[in-house]
Amino acid sequence: MSAAFSACPPGPSLVLHPDWCAIDWSRPWLESLRAVGAPLAQQLGQGLPVHAVLNSAVPPALQAIGLRFVPQADLPAGMAYEAFIHAQRCVPTRDNLHDFFNGLVWLHWPQLKLQMNRLQAAEIASAGVGARRGPLRDALTVLDENGAVWWAPQPLIDALHARDWQRLMVALRPLWVHSRLLPVGHALLEKLAAPRKPITAHLLCLPTDGTQALPGCADMPALCDAALARQPLLQAAALAAKPFAPLPVLGVPGWWPENTNFSFYDDSLVFRGQRPSNTTITLGPAEVTTA
């Protein structure tokens, strides 16, 4: 792992926001967001509002539909957040780490976020907000807040679904170089700002054939966003079935120094066994380009 670095080098007369300066952009789970995120965090450290900083980096896919970030106060009282985004093409944004990471996911995965928003807005239009979200909106919220996408050879995915941690993390460890795990949940990213062993992501698993050369994590969003949004797994029926597999992410090889000692995975309070009723969904080999 590269040496840690802060987005906000202190200056002689600048008062910096501690949240922005505390982000360690050398962490491997931030690799796909680092090139854009670190300079934006530096601007935030100078006191600029989050929505304005995010608007300075809106990608063409979002510019084309006029989507922008606005202060949280622009969200009308009583209007559902997702419905407002869909109708107004405005993302209400607070000046905190949670919403900053949400904005970074929008900047890197615009088609994925638009697909999730379309599904949320359609459900709200059909059934209203209600006291309960329902299966589809529940699943979309899990993905939006705590999700990650994992392109991996089938043996790794099978071991994860079986919660066979020794096989997944030890016996099959060499296969991890043929996989890519990218967080897309902004609450997950926020939690990882202060890493703890129990932090668990909900993974969407996309099998690869194990021979296809995958792009580096930094290139994955630009190359894979549109294709990911079209995946059958990202459609309403599949998502409503909650096709997620839980993974304590500090167990990912290369993500945390302590997991090089394989006793790391013996902690049954974190690396839990299979539940008898657990079901998961996987699809055929996934495309990892926009073609």
C-alpha positions as CSV (number, residue, x, y, z in Angstrom):
1,M,0.0,0.0,0.0
2,S,1.3,3.4,-0.8
3,A,2.0,5.9,1.9
4,A,-1.0,7.7,3.3
5,F,-1.6,11.2,2.1
6,S,-4.2,13.9,3.0
7,A,-6.2,15.9,0.4
8,C,-5.6,19.0,2.5
9,P,-2.0,20.0,3.2
10,P,-2.3,22.6,6.0
11,G,-1.3,26.2,5.1
12,P,-0.2,28.9,7.4
13,S,-3.5,30.8,7.6
14,L,-6.1,28.3,6.4
15,V,-8.6,26.7,8.7
16,L,-9.4,23.3,7.3
17,H,-12.5,21.2,7.8
18,P,-11.3,18.0,9.6
19,D,-13.6,15.6,7.7
20,W,-12.1,16.5,4.4
21,C,-8.5,16.4,5.6
22,A,-9.0,13.1,7.4
23,I,-9.7,11.2,4.2
24,D,-6.9,8.9,3.4
25,W,-7.0,8.7,-0.4
26,S,-4.3,6.0,-0.5
27,R,-6.8,3.4,0.8
28,P,-7.4,0.8,-1.9
29,W,-11.2,1.1,-1.7
30,L,-10.9,4.7,-2.8
31,E,-8.7,3.9,-5.9
32,S,-11.6,4.4,-8.3
33,L,-12.5,7.8,-6.8
34,R,-9.1,9.1,-6.0
35,A,-8.2,11.1,-9.1
36,V,-11.4,13.2,-8.9
37,G,-12.1,13.0,-5.2
38,A,-8.8,14.1,-3.7
39,P,-8.7,17.5,-5.5
40,L,-12.4,18.1,-4.7
41,A,-11.8,17.4,-1.0
42,Q,-9.0,19.9,-1.1
43,Q,-11.5,22.5,-2.3
44,L,-13.8,21.5,0.5
45,G,-11.0,22.0,3.0
46,Q,-11.0,25.6,1.9
47,G,-14.6,26.1,3.1
48,L,-16.5,25.7,-0.2
49,P,-19.9,24.1,0.0
50,V,-20.2,20.4,-1.1
51,H,-22.8,21.0,-3.8
52,A,-20.8,23.7,-5.5
53,V,-17.6,21.6,-5.5
54,L,-19.4,18.6,-6.9
55,N,-20.9,20.8,-9.7
56,S,-17.4,21.8,-10.8
57,A,-16.8,18.1,-11.8
58,V,-20.2,17.0,-13.3
59,P,-19.4,14.5,-16.1
60,P,-20.9,14.8,-19.6
61,A,-23.5,12.1,-19.0
62,L,-25.0,14.2,-16.3
63,Q,-24.4,17.6,-18.0
64,A,-26.4,16.2,-21.0
65,I,-29.6,15.9,-18.8
66,G,-28.9,19.0,-16.7
67,L,-28.4,17.2,-13.5
68,R,-26.7,19.2,-10.8
69,F,-26.2,19.3,-7.0
70,V,-28.1,21.7,-4.9
71,P,-28.2,22.7,-1.2
72,Q,-30.4,20.4,1.0
73,A,-32.7,23.3,1.6
74,D,-33.9,23.1,-2.0
75,L,-35.7,19.9,-1.3
76,P,-39.4,20.9,-0.6
77,A,-40.9,19.8,2.7
78,G,-42.8,16.6,2.3
79,M,-41.3,15.7,-1.1
80,A,-39.5,12.4,-1.4
81,Y,-35.8,12.8,-2.0
82,E,-35.6,10.3,-5.0
83,A,-38.8,11.8,-6.6
84,F,-37.3,15.3,-6.4
85,I,-34.1,14.1,-8.1
86,H,-36.1,12.4,-10.9
87,A,-38.4,15.4,-11.5
88,Q,-36.0,18.3,-11.1
89,R,-32.6,16.7,-12.0
90,C,-31.3,18.1,-8.8
91,V,-29.5,16.2,-6.0
92,P,-30.0,17.8,-2.6
93,T,-26.7,17.8,-0.8
94,R,-25.6,18.5,2.7
95,D,-22.1,19.7,3.8
96,N,-21.0,16.4,5.2
97,L,-18.9,13.4,4.4
98,H,-21.9,11.2,3.7
99,D,-23.3,13.5,0.9
100,F,-19.8,14.1,-0.5
101,F,-19.3,10.4,-1.1
102,N,-22.8,10.2,-2.6
103,G,-21.8,13.0,-5.0
104,L,-18.6,11.2,-5.9
105,V,-20.6,8.0,-6.8
106,W,-22.8,10.2,-9.0
107,L,-19.8,11.6,-10.7
108,H,-18.2,8.2,-11.3
109,W,-21.3,6.0,-11.9
110,P,-23.9,8.3,-13.5
111,Q,-25.7,5.7,-15.4
112,L,-25.9,3.3,-12.4
113,K,-27.2,6.1,-10.2
114,L,-29.7,7.2,-12.8
115,Q,-31.0,3.7,-13.2
116,M,-31.4,3.4,-9.4
117,N,-33.2,6.7,-9.3
118,R,-35.6,5.8,-12.1
119,L,-36.6,2.6,-10.3
120,Q,-37.0,4.5,-7.0
121,A,-39.1,7.2,-8.6
122,A,-41.3,4.8,-10.4
123,E,-42.0,2.9,-7.2
124,I,-42.8,6.1,-5.4
125,A,-45.1,7.2,-8.2
126,S,-46.9,3.9,-8.2
127,A,-47.2,3.2,-4.5
128,G,-46.3,6.4,-2.7
129,V,-43.7,6.7,0.0
130,G,-45.6,4.8,2.7
131,A,-44.5,3.6,6.0
132,R,-42.5,0.7,4.4
133,R,-40.4,0.9,1.3
134,G,-41.3,-2.5,-0.1
135,P,-38.8,-5.1,-1.5
136,L,-37.5,-3.1,-4.5
137,R,-37.0,0.2,-2.7
138,D,-35.4,-1.7,0.2
139,A,-32.9,-3.3,-2.2
140,L,-32.2,-0.1,-4.0
141,T,-31.5,1.6,-0.6
142,V,-29.1,-1.2,0.4
143,L,-27.2,-0.8,-2.9
144,D,-27.2,2.9,-2.8
145,E,-26.0,3.1,0.8
146,N,-23.9,0.0,1.4
147,G,-23.4,-1.7,-2.0
148,A,-20.3,-2.7,-3.9
149,V,-20.0,-4.4,-7.3
150,W,-17.7,-7.4,-7.7
151,W,-16.4,-8.7,-11.0
152,A,-14.9,-12.0,-10.2
153,P,-14.3,-15.6,-11.4
154,Q,-17.1,-18.0,-10.5
155,P,-15.1,-20.0,-7.9
156,L,-14.6,-16.9,-5.8
157,I,-18.3,-16.0,-6.1
158,D,-19.3,-19.5,-5.1
159,A,-17.1,-19.4,-2.1
160,L,-18.5,-16.1,-1.0
161,H,-22.1,-17.3,-1.4
162,A,-21.2,-20.4,0.7
163,R,-19.5,-18.1,3.2
164,D,-16.5,-20.4,3.0
165,W,-14.1,-17.8,4.2
166,Q,-11.0,-20.0,4.3
167,R,-11.5,-21.1,0.7
168,L,-12.4,-17.6,-0.4
169,M,-9.6,-15.7,1.3
170,V,-6.9,-18.3,1.7
171,A,-7.1,-21.2,-0.8
172,L,-8.4,-19.0,-3.6
173,R,-6.4,-15.9,-2.7
174,P,-4.3,-16.0,-6.0
175,L,-7.6,-15.6,-8.0
176,W,-8.3,-12.2,-6.4
177,V,-5.9,-10.6,-8.9
178,H,-8.5,-11.5,-11.6
179,S,-11.3,-9.7,-9.7
180,R,-12.3,-6.1,-9.1
181,L,-14.3,-4.9,-6.1
182,L,-15.6,-1.3,-6.3
183,P,-17.8,0.3,-3.6
184,V,-20.8,2.2,-4.9
185,G,-22.5,2.7,-1.5
186,H,-21.8,6.2,-0.1
187,A,-22.6,5.1,3.5
188,L,-20.1,2.3,3.1
189,L,-17.5,4.7,1.9
190,E,-18.2,7.0,4.8
191,K,-17.8,4.1,7.3
192,L,-14.5,3.2,5.7
193,A,-13.1,6.6,6.5
194,A,-12.6,5.1,9.9
195,P,-11.9,1.4,9.1
196,R,-13.2,-1.3,11.5
197,K,-13.1,-5.0,11.0
198,P,-16.9,-5.6,11.1
199,I,-17.7,-3.2,8.3
200,T,-19.6,-5.3,5.8
201,A,-20.6,-4.4,2.2
202,H,-23.5,-5.9,0.3
203,L,-22.1,-7.2,-3.0
204,L,-23.6,-7.5,-6.4
205,C,-21.6,-10.3,-8.0
206,L,-20.9,-10.4,-11.7
207,P,-19.1,-13.5,-12.9
208,T,-16.2,-13.3,-15.3
209,D,-14.5,-16.2,-17.1
210,G,-11.3,-15.7,-15.2
211,T,-9.2,-15.2,-18.4
212,Q,-10.6,-11.8,-19.5
213,A,-8.2,-9.0,-18.6
214,L,-10.0,-6.5,-16.4
215,P,-9.2,-2.8,-16.3
216,G,-7.6,-1.3,-13.3
217,C,-10.0,-0.1,-10.6
218,A,-9.4,3.6,-11.5
219,D,-10.6,2.9,-15.1
220,M,-13.6,0.6,-14.2
221,P,-16.3,3.3,-13.7
222,A,-15.7,5.0,-17.1
223,L,-15.5,1.7,-18.9
224,C,-18.3,-0.2,-17.1
225,D,-20.9,2.2,-15.9
226,A,-23.3,2.1,-18.9
227,A,-23.0,-1.7,-19.2
228,L,-23.5,-2.2,-15.5
229,A,-26.7,-0.1,-15.5
230,R,-28.1,-2.4,-18.3
231,Q,-27.3,-5.6,-16.4
232,P,-30.3,-7.8,-15.8
233,L,-29.2,-7.8,-12.1
234,L,-30.0,-4.0,-12.0
235,Q,-33.6,-4.4,-13.2
236,A,-36.6,-4.3,-10.9
237,A,-37.4,-8.0,-10.6
238,A,-33.9,-9.1,-9.9
239,L,-33.2,-6.3,-7.4
240,A,-36.4,-7.0,-5.5
241,A,-35.1,-10.5,-4.8
242,K,-32.2,-8.9,-2.9
243,P,-29.3,-10.5,-4.9
244,F,-26.7,-9.4,-2.4
245,A,-23.9,-11.3,-0.8
246,P,-22.4,-9.8,2.5
247,L,-18.6,-9.4,2.7
248,P,-16.6,-7.9,5.5
249,V,-14.5,-5.7,3.3
250,L,-11.3,-5.5,5.4
251,G,-10.9,-9.2,4.6
252,V,-10.3,-8.4,0.9
253,P,-6.7,-9.3,0.0
254,G,-4.7,-6.2,-0.2
255,W,-7.2,-4.0,1.6
256,W,-6.0,-4.4,5.2
257,P,-2.5,-5.3,6.4
258,E,-3.8,-7.6,9.2
259,N,-5.5,-10.0,6.8
260,T,-2.1,-11.3,5.6
261,N,-2.2,-13.3,8.8
262,F,-4.9,-15.8,7.9
263,S,-6.1,-16.1,11.5
264,F,-7.8,-12.8,10.7
265,Y,-10.6,-14.8,9.1
266,D,-11.2,-17.0,12.2
267,D,-13.3,-14.3,13.9
268,S,-16.7,-15.9,13.7
269,L,-18.4,-12.7,14.9
270,V,-17.3,-11.0,11.7
271,F,-16.9,-13.9,9.2
272,R,-20.1,-15.6,9.9
273,G,-21.2,-19.0,8.5
274,Q,-24.0,-19.6,6.0
275,R,-27.6,-19.2,7.0
276,P,-29.7,-22.2,6.1
277,S,-32.3,-20.0,4.3
278,N,-29.9,-17.7,2.5
279,T,-30.4,-17.4,-1.3
280,T,-28.5,-15.5,-3.8
281,I,-28.7,-14.7,-7.5
282,T,-25.9,-14.7,-10.1
283,L,-26.0,-14.3,-13.8
284,G,-23.8,-15.4,-16.7
285,P,-20.4,-13.9,-17.5
286,A,-20.6,-10.1,-17.3
287,E,-19.4,-7.6,-19.8
288,V,-16.9,-5.2,-18.3
289,T,-16.9,-2.6,-21.1
290,T,-19.5,-0.4,-22.6
291,A,-19.6,-2.3,-25.8
